[in-house]
Amino acid sequence: MKTLELSFKGSDMRVKHLRLKYVNTELTADDVAAVMNQMAKAKLFVKDGVNLYADPLRADMVETTKTTLMAVDTAPTA
């Protein structure tokens, strides 16, 4: 599964992350940068007077793989 991870610096100078699943994997850096800038300018996420996503820092496409190391059969035996 691929996840888009957006990193912003909040107005409190702390780094915040927004992770989005099921995204278009063919997004360009320019597309993502434009949306991040729009989010920052719109001040969509404000909590207790702190703009959580004030300044865009970076965007990463994270690919997660799952490897089963061991599994126990939980089917009832007859």
C-alpha positions in Angstrom: 0.0 0.0 0.0 1.2 3.5 -0.8 0.6 6.4 1.5 1.2 10.1 0.8 2.8 11.7 3.9 2.7 15.5 4.1 4.9 17.3 6.6 4.1 20.8 7.7 5.5 23.2 10.4 2.7 24.6 12.5 2.5 28.1 13.8 3.7 26.7 17.1 7.0 25.7 15.3 6.3 22.0 15.7 6.3 19.5 12.8 3.0 17.9 12.0 2.3 15.0 9.6 -0.8 14.3 7.5 -0.9 10.8 6.1 -3.3 10.0 3.2 -4.1 6.5 2.0 -5.5 5.5 -1.5 -3.9 8.5 -3.3 -3.1 8.9 -7.0 0.4 7.4 -7.2 1.1 9.4 -10.3 1.1 12.8 -8.6 4.0 15.1 -9.5 6.0 17.1 -7.0 4.5 20.3 -8.5 0.9 19.0 -7.9 1.6 18.1 -4.3 3.4 21.4 -3.6 0.5 23.4 -5.0 -2.0 21.5 -2.9 0.1 21.8 0.3 0.5 25.6 -0.3 -3.3 25.9 -0.8 -3.9 24.0 2.5 -1.5 26.3 4.3 -3.0 29.5 3.0 -6.6 28.3 3.7 -5.8 27.7 7.4 -8.1 24.7 7.3 -6.7 23.1 10.5 -6.6 25.4 13.5 -6.8 24.2 17.0 -6.6 26.5 20.1 -5.4 29.3 17.9 -2.6 27.3 16.4 -2.5 26.8 12.7 -1.4 23.1 12.6 -0.3 23.1 8.9 1.1 26.6 8.5 4.3 26.0 6.3 4.8 23.0 3.9 8.0 21.2 4.6 8.0 18.0 2.5 6.0 15.3 0.9 6.9 11.6 0.7 5.2 8.6 -1.0 5.6 5.8 1.5 5.2 2.2 0.3 4.4 -0.4 3.0 4.9 -4.1 2.5 3.6 -6.8 4.8 5.6 -10.0 5.3 4.1 -12.8 7.4 6.7 -14.5 9.5 4.5 -16.9 11.4 0.8 -17.7 11.5 -1.2 -20.0 13.7 -4.2 -21.9 12.2 -7.2 -20.9 14.3 -9.7 -23.2 12.5 -11.5 -25.5 14.9 -10.4 -29.1 14.8 -13.0 -31.9 14.5 
